[in-house]
């Protein structure tokens, strides 16, 4: 695993438009994926993709941020920044997964929740809080993988999981380096310097115990991810629902 890259170089790699996206993972890892849409309040946000599928013959629920590959797709998906209805949809599908005893896989890649005035007026903060709280209480296994950017509550809202893994060049932080630099120094151009202070790389987060493992990037990434997901799911399925909730709560209480 490459350790010579700077923190900001990893940020830039995490943002590369040619990195695999949610559909790439779905196509390789899952069978018979069926997308489910809508927040049951009359809205749909396609920047979060969700649905049901089979994983090694096991019915599962899959959720993830969607950025798109082209400029047209970027605009359609708000560059991977979901609106409140996206998080309401995500919570609806996760609660459905619990009802039908389906494990949940989430793929996180977002600069954060959409910050526009319309999103705020439609309850962005409430949607994020409800998603985080709802995930913490689900009595079904949850495995999250941070595949690119994992910034702010927009990432955490899909990240309250029993197992949290990262790709080696993914990043996970309270906000973007540009946002951090803007707050600390009023200079977003100092993002590279901010990246070093933020401790947002996968090796650093593993050292601090904030994630559970790292997946090396390369030609065998998908095969290694498949193996990891199957191993972790097999282990988590042996744990009773109430115990999962208790352990998940303790996991996040240890973070300080």
Residue pairs with C-beta under 8 A, 6 or more apart in sequence:
1 168
1 203
1 214
1 216
2 168
3 203
5 13
5 169
6 192
6 195
6 196
7 171
7 192
7 195
7 196
7 198
7 199
7 200
7 201
7 204
8 177
8 191
8 192
8 195
8 196
10 169
10 170
10 171
10 195
10 200
10 201
10 202
11 149
11 171
11 177
11 191
11 195
11 200
13 19
13 169
14 148
14 149
14 169
14 170
14 171
15 148
15 149
16 148
17 67
17 69
18 69
19 109
19 147
19 148
20 147
20 221
20 222
21 66
21 67
21 68
21 69
21 109
22 49
22 64
22 65
22 66
22 107
22 109
23 49
23 66
25 64
25 107
25 147
25 222
25 225
26 33
26 49
26 53
26 62
26 64
28 222
28 226
29 55
29 222
29 225
29 226
29 229
30 53
30 54
30 55
30 60
30 62
31 53
31 54
31 55
32 53
32 54
33 51
33 52
33 53
33 62
34 51
34 52
34 53
35 49
35 50
35 51
36 50
36 51
36 52
36 89
36 93
37 44
37 46
37 89
38 44
38 89
38 92
39 45
39 85
39 86
39 88
39 89
39 92
40 88
40 92
41 85
41 88
43 83
43 84
43 85
43 88
44 85
44 89
45 82
45 83
45 84
45 85
45 86
45 89
46 66
46 76
46 77
46 86
47 65
47 66
47 67
47 77
47 78
47 80
47 81
47 82
47 83
47 86
47 114
48 63
48 64
48 65
48 66
48 82
48 86
48 87
48 89
48 90
48 158
49 62
49 63
49 64
49 65
49 66
50 61
50 62
50 63
50 64
50 89
50 90
50 93
51 61
51 62
51 93
52 59
52 60
52 61
52 62
52 102
53 59
53 60
53 62
54 60
55 103
55 105
55 229
55 230
55 233
56 230
58 103
58 233
59 100
59 102
60 97
60 102
60 103
60 104
60 105
61 93
61 94
61 96
61 97
61 102
61 103
61 104
61 105
62 104
62 105
62 106
62 107
63 90
63 93
63 94
63 104
63 105
63 106
63 107
63 158
64 106
64 107
64 108
64 109
64 147
64 158
65 80
65 82
65 107
65 108
65 109
65 110
65 154
65 158
66 77
66 80
67 73
67 74
67 77
67 79
67 80
67 109
67 110
67 148
68 74
68 75
68 76
68 77
68 79
68 80
78 114
79 111
80 109
80 110
80 111
80 149
81 110
81 111
81 112
81 113
81 114
81 115
81 154
82 90
82 110
82 113
82 114
82 154
83 113
83 114
83 118
83 119
83 122
83 124
84 119
84 122
84 123
84 124
84 126
84 127
85 122
85 127
86 127
87 113
87 127
87 128
87 130
87 131
87 157
88 127
88 130
88 131
90 131
90 157
90 158
91 127
91 130
91 131
91 134
91 135
94 104
94 134
94 135
94 138
94 142
95 134
95 138
96 102
97 103
97 104
97 138
97 140
98 138
98 139
98 140
101 140
102 140
103 140
103 141
103 142
103 143
103 233
103 236
103 237
104 138
104 140
104 141
104 142
104 143
104 161
105 142
105 143
105 144
105 145
105 229
106 142
106 143
106 144
106 145
106 158
106 159
106 161
107 144
107 145
107 147
108 144
108 145
108 146
108 147
108 148
108 150
108 155
108 158
108 159
108 172
109 146
109 147
109 148
109 149
109 150
109 170
110 149
110 150
110 151
110 154
110 155
111 149
111 151
111 152
111 154
111 176
112 151
112 152
112 153
112 154
112 155
112 175
112 176
113 119
113 124
113 128
113 152
113 153
113 154
113 157
114 124
114 154
127 157
128 153
128 154
128 156
128 157
131 157
131 158
132 153
132 156
132 157
132 160
135 142
135 157
135 158
135 160
135 161
136 160
136 245
136 248
136 249
136 252
137 245
138 244
138 245
139 241
139 242
139 244
139 245
140 241
140 244
141 162
141 233
141 236
141 237
141 239
141 244
142 160
142 161
142 162
142 163
142 248
143 161
143 162
143 163
143 165
143 229
143 232
143 233
143 236
144 158
144 159
144 160
144 161
144 163
144 164
144 165
145 164
145 165
145 166
145 167
145 215
145 225
146 155
146 159
146 164
146 165
146 166
146 167
146 170
146 171
146 172
146 202
146 211
147 167
147 170
148 167
148 170
148 171
149 155
149 170
149 171
149 176
150 159
150 166
150 170
150 171
150 172
150 173
151 171
151 172
151 173
151 174
151 175
151 176
151 179
152 173
152 174
152 175
152 176
152 179
155 172
160 248
160 252
161 248
162 236
162 244
162 247
162 248
162 251
163 212
163 213
163 232
163 236
164 210
164 211
164 212
165 211
165 212
165 213
165 214
165 215
165 228
166 172
166 202
166 205
166 206
166 211
166 213
166 214
166 215
167 202
167 214
167 215
167 217
167 221
168 202
168 203
168 214
168 215
168 216
168 217
169 202
169 217
170 202
171 195
171 200
171 201
171 202
172 200
172 202
172 205
172 210
172 211
173 180
173 198
173 200
174 180
174 198
175 183
176 191
177 191
177 192
177 194
177 195
177 198
177 200
178 188
178 191
178 194
179 188
180 191
180 194
180 197
180 198
181 187
181 188
181 189
181 190
181 191
181 193
181 194
182 188
184 194
199 205
199 208
202 211
202 214
203 214
205 211
206 212
206 213
206 214
209 254
209 255
210 255
213 228
215 221
215 224
215 225
215 228
216 224
236 244
239 247
